[in-house]
Amino acid sequence: MKPSDLRGILTYVPRYRERVFVIALDGEIIADDNFPNLILDIAVLWSLSIRIVLVHGAGHQIRQMAIETGKTISNVDGTGITDKTTLDIALTAANRLTHEIMQGLTVSDIRSIYSNAIIAHPLGIINGTDHLFTGKVERVETGLLEKILANNIIPIIPPLGFDGDGRTYRVNSDSIAVAVAKALGASKLIFVTPTDQLTKNGQRIQQFPVAEAEEYYRSCKSQIPENIRSKVEHAILACRDGISRVHLVNGKEDEALLGEIFLNEGIGTMIHANEYQSIRRAVKKDAQTIYSLIKKSVQSNELVRRSRAMILQQISDYYLFEADRLVLGCVALHEYPEDQAGELACLFVHESHKGTGVGQKLVAFVEKIAREKGMKKLFALSTQTFAFFQQKGGFSESSPDMLPPARREKWEQSARKSKVLFKDLTSSVVPTPVP
């Protein structure tokens, strides 16, 4: 993360202050060499008055302890049968990990506490099989956690639950994280995993609406690394339970946690319940934002020069692409009613989101608006990005003669020799934005 990124971070800080983030740490991450750096990242979040709850797994350590002791265990992730031997190893592993996390936080002068906030009951007999000491979350002691957080203390929750008689159960840490996030109304649930973000056909997935994530999980389950499948499944459950943002971050990558939270493009994969990205019409106060956004492209002669006053004069023609209320792209639709034509102009996408489909979404959006307004044709002028319009937007190169007379005159006066791209809108084929 560069010092220049601090400006972007400051945009998020007021929004996140006093909000609850539930961070679920995979046991393998706690054993990784990067874990001390991850603790420092958590300390940064805590210093910004973000209320942190840490939930940790122990599967990696349970497996290692079983190998070291030569004991046979029934399961490591808290979803299968947990016999007495496995429970004993799980207790030892979980307590050691909780202690290790507390040690790391103490180095950063952060107070933390081991919390028995998870009330569990036996998973019971399923298909005739008794799961013994495997438990399921019955409820979360929300009041206890809220009191801890109010005192600026970080609660640490192991993959264990307790019933009213004091019995201990091994509980899957991912399910605990979801239950805690839901109970506290967390703004974010972050799974810190031992592997890279999700990919589809070799391409990194930056963000997913939950409906698309569900389809991905069903159809591409084999492409998901086995050690994060549970994370994806529980991320989807969390979104369906009202958690608006769930992130999967590679904890072995330095600064990945802060990068995912504070950088526009993120580092991992986000699954979101509500609409994360949107295109809206610009208003007067957006004129300066648009001017600043396109400034470099104007200087490089990629876009026609537009002053702030010129943008303001035609502000109703502009549309903005937003992600988490940050403007990452713009486009304009200038109308020529007498020719039943529209000009797609001032298409720009922030460097951080180029190649992610934002440009195609803006083009498809403008085409949709033009069709709704009854326009018969859409045109664009370009000196450097004409290949994009042809390959991604379905435009064809045409002659300047097809331009409306008023626009043809401006084209000649500019001497830019822009290529003229044309699209017939009389076709019934309506563009589908790239997901």
Contacts in CASP RR format, 6 or more apart in sequence:
PFRMAT RR
TARGET T0000
AUTHOR 0000-0000-0000
METHOD contacts of the structure
MODEL  1
MKPSDLRGILTYVPRYRERVFVIALDGEIIADDNFPNLILDIAVLWSLSI
RIVLVHGAGHQIRQMAIETGKTISNVDGTGITDKTTLDIALTAANRLTHE
IMQGLTVSDIRSIYSNAIIAHPLGIINGTDHLFTGKVERVETGLLEKILA
NNIIPIIPPLGFDGDGRTYRVNSDSIAVAVAKALGASKLIFVTPTDQLTK
NGQRIQQFPVAEAEEYYRSCKSQIPENIRSKVEHAILACRDGISRVHLVN
GKEDEALLGEIFLNEGIGTMIHANEYQSIRRAVKKDAQTIYSLIKKSVQS
NELVRRSRAMILQQISDYYLFEADRLVLGCVALHEYPEDQAGELACLFVH
ESHKGTGVGQKLVAFVEKIAREKGMKKLFALSTQTFAFFQQKGGFSESSP
DMLPPARREKWEQSARKSKVLFKDLTSSVVPTPVP
1 255 0 8 1.000
1 258 0 8 1.000
1 259 0 8 1.000
1 262 0 8 1.000
1 263 0 8 1.000
5 262 0 8 1.000
5 263 0 8 1.000
8 262 0 8 1.000
8 263 0 8 1.000
8 264 0 8 1.000
9 262 0 8 1.000
11 326 0 8 1.000
12 261 0 8 1.000
12 262 0 8 1.000
13 48 0 8 1.000
16 48 0 8 1.000
16 50 0 8 1.000
16 187 0 8 1.000
16 261 0 8 1.000
17 48 0 8 1.000
17 49 0 8 1.000
17 50 0 8 1.000
18 49 0 8 1.000
18 50 0 8 1.000
18 51 0 8 1.000
19 50 0 8 1.000
19 51 0 8 1.000
19 186 0 8 1.000
19 187 0 8 1.000
19 188 0 8 1.000
20 50 0 8 1.000
20 51 0 8 1.000
20 52 0 8 1.000
20 53 0 8 1.000
20 149 0 8 1.000
20 181 0 8 1.000
20 184 0 8 1.000
20 185 0 8 1.000
20 186 0 8 1.000
20 187 0 8 1.000
21 45 0 8 1.000
21 50 0 8 1.000
21 51 0 8 1.000
21 52 0 8 1.000
21 53 0 8 1.000
21 186 0 8 1.000
21 187 0 8 1.000
21 188 0 8 1.000
21 189 0 8 1.000
21 190 0 8 1.000
22 53 0 8 1.000
22 55 0 8 1.000
22 177 0 8 1.000
22 180 0 8 1.000
22 181 0 8 1.000
22 184 0 8 1.000
22 186 0 8 1.000
22 188 0 8 1.000
22 189 0 8 1.000
22 190 0 8 1.000
23 42 0 8 1.000
23 52 0 8 1.000
23 53 0 8 1.000
23 54 0 8 1.000
23 55 0 8 1.000
23 190 0 8 1.000
23 192 0 8 1.000
23 257 0 8 1.000
24 55 0 8 1.000
24 56 0 8 1.000
24 57 0 8 1.000
24 173 0 8 1.000
24 174 0 8 1.000
24 177 0 8 1.000
24 189 0 8 1.000
24 190 0 8 1.000
24 191 0 8 1.000
24 192 0 8 1.000
24 231 0 8 1.000
25 38 0 8 1.000
25 54 0 8 1.000
25 55 0 8 1.000
25 56 0 8 1.000
25 57 0 8 1.000
25 101 0 8 1.000
25 192 0 8 1.000
26 56 0 8 1.000
26 57 0 8 1.000
26 60 0 8 1.000
26 191 0 8 1.000
26 192 0 8 1.000
26 193 0 8 1.000
26 194 0 8 1.000
26 227 0 8 1.000
26 231 0 8 1.000
27 56 0 8 1.000
27 57 0 8 1.000
27 58 0 8 1.000
27 59 0 8 1.000
27 60 0 8 1.000
27 61 0 8 1.000
27 97 0 8 1.000
27 194 0 8 1.000
28 59 0 8 1.000
28 60 0 8 1.000
28 194 0 8 1.000
28 227 0 8 1.000
29 35 0 8 1.000
29 38 0 8 1.000
29 192 0 8 1.000
29 193 0 8 1.000
29 194 0 8 1.000
29 251 0 8 1.000
29 252 0 8 1.000
30 56 0 8 1.000
30 60 0 8 1.000
30 61 0 8 1.000
30 97 0 8 1.000
30 100 0 8 1.000
30 101 0 8 1.000
31 60 0 8 1.000
31 61 0 8 1.000
32 194 0 8 1.000
32 251 0 8 1.000
32 252 0 8 1.000
34 251 0 8 1.000
34 252 0 8 1.000
34 253 0 8 1.000
34 254 0 8 1.000
36 104 0 8 1.000
37 254 0 8 1.000
37 255 0 8 1.000
38 192 0 8 1.000
38 251 0 8 1.000
38 257 0 8 1.000
39 101 0 8 1.000
39 104 0 8 1.000
39 105 0 8 1.000
39 107 0 8 1.000
39 108 0 8 1.000
40 108 0 8 1.000
41 255 0 8 1.000
41 257 0 8 1.000
41 258 0 8 1.000
42 52 0 8 1.000
42 54 0 8 1.000
42 105 0 8 1.000
42 154 0 8 1.000
42 257 0 8 1.000
43 105 0 8 1.000
43 108 0 8 1.000
43 110 0 8 1.000
44 258 0 8 1.000
45 52 0 8 1.000
45 257 0 8 1.000
45 258 0 8 1.000
45 261 0 8 1.000
46 52 0 8 1.000
46 108 0 8 1.000
46 110 0 8 1.000
46 154 0 8 1.000
51 149 0 8 1.000
52 154 0 8 1.000
53 145 0 8 1.000
53 149 0 8 1.000
53 154 0 8 1.000
53 155 0 8 1.000
53 157 0 8 1.000
53 180 0 8 1.000
53 184 0 8 1.000
53 186 0 8 1.000
54 101 0 8 1.000
54 112 0 8 1.000
54 154 0 8 1.000
54 155 0 8 1.000
54 156 0 8 1.000
54 157 0 8 1.000
55 157 0 8 1.000
55 159 0 8 1.000
55 173 0 8 1.000
55 176 0 8 1.000
55 177 0 8 1.000
55 180 0 8 1.000
56 94 0 8 1.000
56 97 0 8 1.000
56 98 0 8 1.000
56 101 0 8 1.000
56 156 0 8 1.000
56 157 0 8 1.000
56 158 0 8 1.000
56 159 0 8 1.000
56 173 0 8 1.000
57 94 0 8 1.000
57 97 0 8 1.000
57 158 0 8 1.000
57 159 0 8 1.000
57 173 0 8 1.000
58 90 0 8 1.000
58 93 0 8 1.000
58 94 0 8 1.000
58 97 0 8 1.000
58 158 0 8 1.000
58 159 0 8 1.000
58 173 0 8 1.000
59 76 0 8 1.000
59 77 0 8 1.000
59 93 0 8 1.000
59 159 0 8 1.000
60 76 0 8 1.000
60 194 0 8 1.000
61 93 0 8 1.000
61 96 0 8 1.000
61 97 0 8 1.000
62 73 0 8 1.000
62 76 0 8 1.000
62 86 0 8 1.000
62 89 0 8 1.000
62 90 0 8 1.000
62 93 0 8 1.000
63 73 0 8 1.000
63 76 0 8 1.000
65 71 0 8 1.000
65 89 0 8 1.000
65 92 0 8 1.000
65 93 0 8 1.000
66 72 0 8 1.000
66 73 0 8 1.000
66 89 0 8 1.000
69 89 0 8 1.000
71 85 0 8 1.000
71 89 0 8 1.000
72 85 0 8 1.000
73 83 0 8 1.000
73 85 0 8 1.000
73 86 0 8 1.000
73 89 0 8 1.000
74 80 0 8 1.000
74 81 0 8 1.000
74 82 0 8 1.000
74 83 0 8 1.000
74 85 0 8 1.000
74 86 0 8 1.000
74 132 0 8 1.000
75 81 0 8 1.000
75 82 0 8 1.000
75 86 0 8 1.000
75 134 0 8 1.000
77 172 0 8 1.000
77 230 0 8 1.000
78 90 0 8 1.000
78 134 0 8 1.000
78 135 0 8 1.000
78 159 0 8 1.000
78 170 0 8 1.000
78 171 0 8 1.000
78 172 0 8 1.000
79 134 0 8 1.000
79 172 0 8 1.000
79 230 0 8 1.000
80 123 0 8 1.000
80 131 0 8 1.000
80 134 0 8 1.000
81 129 0 8 1.000
81 130 0 8 1.000
81 131 0 8 1.000
81 132 0 8 1.000
81 134 0 8 1.000
82 90 0 8 1.000
82 131 0 8 1.000
82 132 0 8 1.000
82 133 0 8 1.000
82 134 0 8 1.000
82 135 0 8 1.000
82 169 0 8 1.000
82 170 0 8 1.000
83 132 0 8 1.000
83 133 0 8 1.000
84 132 0 8 1.000
84 133 0 8 1.000
86 133 0 8 1.000
86 170 0 8 1.000
87 133 0 8 1.000
87 168 0 8 1.000
87 169 0 8 1.000
87 170 0 8 1.000
90 159 0 8 1.000
90 160 0 8 1.000
90 170 0 8 1.000
91 160 0 8 1.000
91 168 0 8 1.000
94 158 0 8 1.000
94 159 0 8 1.000
94 160 0 8 1.000
95 158 0 8 1.000
97 158 0 8 1.000
98 114 0 8 1.000
98 156 0 8 1.000
98 158 0 8 1.000
101 112 0 8 1.000
101 156 0 8 1.000
102 112 0 8 1.000
102 114 0 8 1.000
102 156 0 8 1.000
105 111 0 8 1.000
105 112 0 8 1.000
105 154 0 8 1.000
106 112 0 8 1.000
110 154 0 8 1.000
111 152 0 8 1.000
111 153 0 8 1.000
111 154 0 8 1.000
112 153 0 8 1.000
112 154 0 8 1.000
112 155 0 8 1.000
112 156 0 8 1.000
113 148 0 8 1.000
113 153 0 8 1.000
113 154 0 8 1.000
113 155 0 8 1.000
113 156 0 8 1.000
114 156 0 8 1.000
114 158 0 8 1.000
115 144 0 8 1.000
115 145 0 8 1.000
115 148 0 8 1.000
115 155 0 8 1.000
115 156 0 8 1.000
115 157 0 8 1.000
116 141 0 8 1.000
116 161 0 8 1.000
116 162 0 8 1.000
117 140 0 8 1.000
117 141 0 8 1.000
117 142 0 8 1.000
117 144 0 8 1.000
117 145 0 8 1.000
117 155 0 8 1.000
117 157 0 8 1.000
117 180 0 8 1.000
118 137 0 8 1.000
118 140 0 8 1.000
118 141 0 8 1.000
118 157 0 8 1.000
118 160 0 8 1.000
118 161 0 8 1.000
118 162 0 8 1.000
118 171 0 8 1.000
118 176 0 8 1.000
118 179 0 8 1.000
118 180 0 8 1.000
119 137 0 8 1.000
119 138 0 8 1.000
119 139 0 8 1.000
119 140 0 8 1.000
119 141 0 8 1.000
119 161 0 8 1.000
119 162 0 8 1.000
119 163 0 8 1.000
119 164 0 8 1.000
120 135 0 8 1.000
120 136 0 8 1.000
120 137 0 8 1.000
120 138 0 8 1.000
120 160 0 8 1.000
120 161 0 8 1.000
120 162 0 8 1.000
120 163 0 8 1.000
120 169 0 8 1.000
120 171 0 8 1.000
121 135 0 8 1.000
121 136 0 8 1.000
121 138 0 8 1.000
121 163 0 8 1.000
121 169 0 8 1.000
122 131 0 8 1.000
122 132 0 8 1.000
122 133 0 8 1.000
122 134 0 8 1.000
122 135 0 8 1.000
122 136 0 8 1.000
122 163 0 8 1.000
122 169 0 8 1.000
123 131 0 8 1.000
123 134 0 8 1.000
123 135 0 8 1.000
123 136 0 8 1.000
123 169 0 8 1.000
124 130 0 8 1.000
124 131 0 8 1.000
124 134 0 8 1.000
124 135 0 8 1.000
125 131 0 8 1.000
133 168 0 8 1.000
133 169 0 8 1.000
133 170 0 8 1.000
134 169 0 8 1.000
134 170 0 8 1.000
134 171 0 8 1.000
135 161 0 8 1.000
135 169 0 8 1.000
135 170 0 8 1.000
135 171 0 8 1.000
136 169 0 8 1.000
136 171 0 8 1.000
136 175 0 8 1.000
137 161 0 8 1.000
137 171 0 8 1.000
137 175 0 8 1.000
137 176 0 8 1.000
137 179 0 8 1.000
138 163 0 8 1.000
139 183 0 8 1.000
140 179 0 8 1.000
140 180 0 8 1.000
140 182 0 8 1.000
140 183 0 8 1.000
140 184 0 8 1.000
142 183 0 8 1.000
142 184 0 8 1.000
145 155 0 8 1.000
145 180 0 8 1.000
145 183 0 8 1.000
145 184 0 8 1.000
146 184 0 8 1.000
148 154 0 8 1.000
148 155 0 8 1.000
149 155 0 8 1.000
157 176 0 8 1.000
157 180 0 8 1.000
158 173 0 8 1.000
159 170 0 8 1.000
159 171 0 8 1.000
159 172 0 8 1.000
159 173 0 8 1.000
159 176 0 8 1.000
160 168 0 8 1.000
160 169 0 8 1.000
160 170 0 8 1.000
160 171 0 8 1.000
161 168 0 8 1.000
161 169 0 8 1.000
161 171 0 8 1.000
162 168 0 8 1.000
162 169 0 8 1.000
163 169 0 8 1.000
172 230 0 8 1.000
174 191 0 8 1.000
174 230 0 8 1.000
174 231 0 8 1.000
174 233 0 8 1.000
174 234 0 8 1.000
175 234 0 8 1.000
177 189 0 8 1.000
177 191 0 8 1.000
177 234 0 8 1.000
177 238 0 8 1.000
178 189 0 8 1.000
178 234 0 8 1.000
178 237 0 8 1.000
178 238 0 8 1.000
178 241 0 8 1.000
178 243 0 8 1.000
180 186 0 8 1.000
181 189 0 8 1.000
181 238 0 8 1.000
181 243 0 8 1.000
182 238 0 8 1.000
182 241 0 8 1.000
182 242 0 8 1.000
182 243 0 8 1.000
185 243 0 8 1.000
186 243 0 8 1.000
187 244 0 8 1.000
187 245 0 8 1.000
188 243 0 8 1.000
188 245 0 8 1.000
188 246 0 8 1.000
188 247 0 8 1.000
188 261 0 8 1.000
189 235 0 8 1.000
189 238 0 8 1.000
189 243 0 8 1.000
189 245 0 8 1.000
189 246 0 8 1.000
189 247 0 8 1.000
190 246 0 8 1.000
190 247 0 8 1.000
190 249 0 8 1.000
190 257 0 8 1.000
190 260 0 8 1.000
190 261 0 8 1.000
191 228 0 8 1.000
191 231 0 8 1.000
191 234 0 8 1.000
191 235 0 8 1.000
191 246 0 8 1.000
191 247 0 8 1.000
191 248 0 8 1.000
191 249 0 8 1.000
192 249 0 8 1.000
192 250 0 8 1.000
192 251 0 8 1.000
192 257 0 8 1.000
193 227 0 8 1.000
193 228 0 8 1.000
193 231 0 8 1.000
193 248 0 8 1.000
193 249 0 8 1.000
193 250 0 8 1.000
193 251 0 8 1.000
194 227 0 8 1.000
194 228 0 8 1.000
194 250 0 8 1.000
194 251 0 8 1.000
194 252 0 8 1.000
195 225 0 8 1.000
195 227 0 8 1.000
195 228 0 8 1.000
195 250 0 8 1.000
196 204 0 8 1.000
196 250 0 8 1.000
196 253 0 8 1.000
196 268 0 8 1.000
197 204 0 8 1.000
197 205 0 8 1.000
197 206 0 8 1.000
197 248 0 8 1.000
197 249 0 8 1.000
197 250 0 8 1.000
197 267 0 8 1.000
197 268 0 8 1.000
197 269 0 8 1.000
198 204 0 8 1.000
198 205 0 8 1.000
198 208 0 8 1.000
198 216 0 8 1.000
198 224 0 8 1.000
198 228 0 8 1.000
198 232 0 8 1.000
198 248 0 8 1.000
198 269 0 8 1.000
199 205 0 8 1.000
199 223 0 8 1.000
200 216 0 8 1.000
200 220 0 8 1.000
200 223 0 8 1.000
204 268 0 8 1.000
204 269 0 8 1.000
205 216 0 8 1.000
205 269 0 8 1.000
206 265 0 8 1.000
206 266 0 8 1.000
206 268 0 8 1.000
206 269 0 8 1.000
206 270 0 8 1.000
206 356 0 8 1.000
207 269 0 8 1.000
207 270 0 8 1.000
207 271 0 8 1.000
207 272 0 8 1.000
207 276 0 8 1.000
207 277 0 8 1.000
208 216 0 8 1.000
208 269 0 8 1.000
208 270 0 8 1.000
208 271 0 8 1.000
208 272 0 8 1.000
209 271 0 8 1.000
209 272 0 8 1.000
209 275 0 8 1.000
209 276 0 8 1.000
210 236 0 8 1.000
210 239 0 8 1.000
210 240 0 8 1.000
210 271 0 8 1.000
210 272 0 8 1.000
210 273 0 8 1.000
212 435 0 8 1.000
213 232 0 8 1.000
213 235 0 8 1.000
213 236 0 8 1.000
213 239 0 8 1.000
213 271 0 8 1.000
214 236 0 8 1.000
217 224 0 8 1.000
217 232 0 8 1.000
217 233 0 8 1.000
217 236 0 8 1.000
221 229 0 8 1.000
224 232 0 8 1.000
228 248 0 8 1.000
231 248 0 8 1.000
232 248 0 8 1.000
232 271 0 8 1.000
235 246 0 8 1.000
235 248 0 8 1.000
235 271 0 8 1.000
236 271 0 8 1.000
238 246 0 8 1.000
239 246 0 8 1.000
239 271 0 8 1.000
239 272 0 8 1.000
239 273 0 8 1.000
240 273 0 8 1.000
242 273 0 8 1.000
243 273 0 8 1.000
244 272 0 8 1.000
244 273 0 8 1.000
244 274 0 8 1.000
245 270 0 8 1.000
245 271 0 8 1.000
245 272 0 8 1.000
245 273 0 8 1.000
245 276 0 8 1.000
246 270 0 8 1.000
246 271 0 8 1.000
246 272 0 8 1.000
247 260 0 8 1.000
247 261 0 8 1.000
247 268 0 8 1.000
247 269 0 8 1.000
247 270 0 8 1.000
247 271 0 8 1.000
248 268 0 8 1.000
248 269 0 8 1.000
248 270 0 8 1.000
248 271 0 8 1.000
249 256 0 8 1.000
249 257 0 8 1.000
249 260 0 8 1.000
249 267 0 8 1.000
249 268 0 8 1.000
250 256 0 8 1.000
250 267 0 8 1.000
250 268 0 8 1.000
251 257 0 8 1.000
253 267 0 8 1.000
255 267 0 8 1.000
256 267 0 8 1.000
256 268 0 8 1.000
259 266 0 8 1.000
259 267 0 8 1.000
260 266 0 8 1.000
260 267 0 8 1.000
260 268 0 8 1.000
260 270 0 8 1.000
263 352 0 8 1.000
264 323 0 8 1.000
264 326 0 8 1.000
264 328 0 8 1.000
264 350 0 8 1.000
264 352 0 8 1.000
264 353 0 8 1.000
265 352 0 8 1.000
265 353 0 8 1.000
265 356 0 8 1.000
270 276 0 8 1.000
276 323 0 8 1.000
276 324 0 8 1.000
277 321 0 8 1.000
277 322 0 8 1.000
277 323 0 8 1.000
277 361 0 8 1.000
278 321 0 8 1.000
278 322 0 8 1.000
279 319 0 8 1.000
279 320 0 8 1.000
279 321 0 8 1.000
279 322 0 8 1.000
279 361 0 8 1.000
279 362 0 8 1.000
279 365 0 8 1.000
280 319 0 8 1.000
280 320 0 8 1.000
280 322 0 8 1.000
281 316 0 8 1.000
281 318 0 8 1.000
281 319 0 8 1.000
281 320 0 8 1.000
282 290 0 8 1.000
282 315 0 8 1.000
282 316 0 8 1.000
282 318 0 8 1.000
282 319 0 8 1.000
282 320 0 8 1.000
282 330 0 8 1.000
283 315 0 8 1.000
284 312 0 8 1.000
284 315 0 8 1.000
286 315 0 8 1.000
286 318 0 8 1.000
286 320 0 8 1.000
286 327 0 8 1.000
287 308 0 8 1.000
287 311 0 8 1.000
287 312 0 8 1.000
287 315 0 8 1.000
288 308 0 8 1.000
289 320 0 8 1.000
289 327 0 8 1.000
290 311 0 8 1.000
290 318 0 8 1.000
290 320 0 8 1.000
290 327 0 8 1.000
290 330 0 8 1.000
290 346 0 8 1.000
291 306 0 8 1.000
291 307 0 8 1.000
291 308 0 8 1.000
291 311 0 8 1.000
293 327 0 8 1.000
293 329 0 8 1.000
293 330 0 8 1.000
293 348 0 8 1.000
293 350 0 8 1.000
294 303 0 8 1.000
294 306 0 8 1.000
294 330 0 8 1.000
294 346 0 8 1.000
294 348 0 8 1.000
297 303 0 8 1.000
297 348 0 8 1.000
298 304 0 8 1.000
298 305 0 8 1.000
298 306 0 8 1.000
301 383 0 8 1.000
301 384 0 8 1.000
301 416 0 8 1.000
302 383 0 8 1.000
302 384 0 8 1.000
302 385 0 8 1.000
303 346 0 8 1.000
303 348 0 8 1.000
304 345 0 8 1.000
304 346 0 8 1.000
304 414 0 8 1.000
304 416 0 8 1.000
306 346 0 8 1.000
311 318 0 8 1.000
314 332 0 8 1.000
314 334 0 8 1.000
317 332 0 8 1.000
317 333 0 8 1.000
317 334 0 8 1.000
317 335 0 8 1.000
317 345 0 8 1.000
318 330 0 8 1.000
318 331 0 8 1.000
318 332 0 8 1.000
318 346 0 8 1.000
319 330 0 8 1.000
319 331 0 8 1.000
319 332 0 8 1.000
319 333 0 8 1.000
319 362 0 8 1.000
319 365 0 8 1.000
319 366 0 8 1.000
319 369 0 8 1.000
320 327 0 8 1.000
320 329 0 8 1.000
320 330 0 8 1.000
321 327 0 8 1.000
321 328 0 8 1.000
321 329 0 8 1.000
321 330 0 8 1.000
321 331 0 8 1.000
321 349 0 8 1.000
321 358 0 8 1.000
321 359 0 8 1.000
321 361 0 8 1.000
321 362 0 8 1.000
322 328 0 8 1.000
323 353 0 8 1.000
327 350 0 8 1.000
328 349 0 8 1.000
328 350 0 8 1.000
328 352 0 8 1.000
328 353 0 8 1.000
328 358 0 8 1.000
329 348 0 8 1.000
329 349 0 8 1.000
329 350 0 8 1.000
329 353 0 8 1.000
329 358 0 8 1.000
329 359 0 8 1.000
329 362 0 8 1.000
330 346 0 8 1.000
330 347 0 8 1.000
330 348 0 8 1.000
330 362 0 8 1.000
331 344 0 8 1.000
331 345 0 8 1.000
331 346 0 8 1.000
331 347 0 8 1.000
331 348 0 8 1.000
331 359 0 8 1.000
331 362 0 8 1.000
331 363 0 8 1.000
331 365 0 8 1.000
331 366 0 8 1.000
332 343 0 8 1.000
332 344 0 8 1.000
332 345 0 8 1.000
332 346 0 8 1.000
333 342 0 8 1.000
333 343 0 8 1.000
333 344 0 8 1.000
333 345 0 8 1.000
333 366 0 8 1.000
333 369 0 8 1.000
333 370 0 8 1.000
334 342 0 8 1.000
334 343 0 8 1.000
334 345 0 8 1.000
335 341 0 8 1.000
335 342 0 8 1.000
335 343 0 8 1.000
335 373 0 8 1.000
335 375 0 8 1.000
336 342 0 8 1.000
336 343 0 8 1.000
336 404 0 8 1.000
336 406 0 8 1.000
336 407 0 8 1.000
338 404 0 8 1.000
339 377 0 8 1.000
339 404 0 8 1.000
340 374 0 8 1.000
340 375 0 8 1.000
340 376 0 8 1.000
340 377 0 8 1.000
341 375 0 8 1.000
341 376 0 8 1.000
341 377 0 8 1.000
341 378 0 8 1.000
341 379 0 8 1.000
341 404 0 8 1.000
342 370 0 8 1.000
342 375 0 8 1.000
342 377 0 8 1.000
342 378 0 8 1.000
342 379 0 8 1.000
343 378 0 8 1.000
343 379 0 8 1.000
343 380 0 8 1.000
343 381 0 8 1.000
343 407 0 8 1.000
344 363 0 8 1.000
344 366 0 8 1.000
344 367 0 8 1.000
344 370 0 8 1.000
344 378 0 8 1.000
344 379 0 8 1.000
344 380 0 8 1.000
345 380 0 8 1.000
345 381 0 8 1.000
347 359 0 8 1.000
347 362 0 8 1.000
347 363 0 8 1.000
347 380 0 8 1.000
347 385 0 8 1.000
349 355 0 8 1.000
349 358 0 8 1.000
349 359 0 8 1.000
349 362 0 8 1.000
357 434 0 8 1.000
359 388 0 8 1.000
359 392 0 8 1.000
360 392 0 8 1.000
360 393 0 8 1.000
360 433 0 8 1.000
360 434 0 8 1.000
361 433 0 8 1.000
361 434 0 8 1.000
363 389 0 8 1.000
363 392 0 8 1.000
363 393 0 8 1.000
363 431 0 8 1.000
364 393 0 8 1.000
364 431 0 8 1.000
364 432 0 8 1.000
364 433 0 8 1.000
364 434 0 8 1.000
365 433 0 8 1.000
366 378 0 8 1.000
367 378 0 8 1.000
367 423 0 8 1.000
367 425 0 8 1.000
367 430 0 8 1.000
367 431 0 8 1.000
368 430 0 8 1.000
368 431 0 8 1.000
370 378 0 8 1.000
370 425 0 8 1.000
371 425 0 8 1.000
371 430 0 8 1.000
374 425 0 8 1.000
375 425 0 8 1.000
376 424 0 8 1.000
376 425 0 8 1.000
376 426 0 8 1.000
377 402 0 8 1.000
377 422 0 8 1.000
377 423 0 8 1.000
377 424 0 8 1.000
377 425 0 8 1.000
377 426 0 8 1.000
378 395 0 8 1.000
378 422 0 8 1.000
378 423 0 8 1.000
378 425 0 8 1.000
379 395 0 8 1.000
379 398 0 8 1.000
379 402 0 8 1.000
379 403 0 8 1.000
379 420 0 8 1.000
379 421 0 8 1.000
379 422 0 8 1.000
379 423 0 8 1.000
380 389 0 8 1.000
380 395 0 8 1.000
380 420 0 8 1.000
380 421 0 8 1.000
381 411 0 8 1.000
381 416 0 8 1.000
381 418 0 8 1.000
381 419 0 8 1.000
381 420 0 8 1.000
381 421 0 8 1.000
382 388 0 8 1.000
382 389 0 8 1.000
382 418 0 8 1.000
382 419 0 8 1.000
382 421 0 8 1.000
383 416 0 8 1.000
383 417 0 8 1.000
383 418 0 8 1.000
383 419 0 8 1.000
386 397 0 8 1.000
386 419 0 8 1.000
386 421 0 8 1.000
389 395 0 8 1.000
389 421 0 8 1.000
390 396 0 8 1.000
390 397 0 8 1.000
390 421 0 8 1.000
393 423 0 8 1.000
393 431 0 8 1.000
394 423 0 8 1.000
395 421 0 8 1.000
395 422 0 8 1.000
395 423 0 8 1.000
396 421 0 8 1.000
396 422 0 8 1.000
396 423 0 8 1.000
397 419 0 8 1.000
397 420 0 8 1.000
397 421 0 8 1.000
397 422 0 8 1.000
398 420 0 8 1.000
398 421 0 8 1.000
398 422 0 8 1.000
399 420 0 8 1.000
400 408 0 8 1.000
400 411 0 8 1.000
400 412 0 8 1.000
400 420 0 8 1.000
401 408 0 8 1.000
402 420 0 8 1.000
402 422 0 8 1.000
403 411 0 8 1.000
403 420 0 8 1.000
411 418 0 8 1.000
411 420 0 8 1.000
END
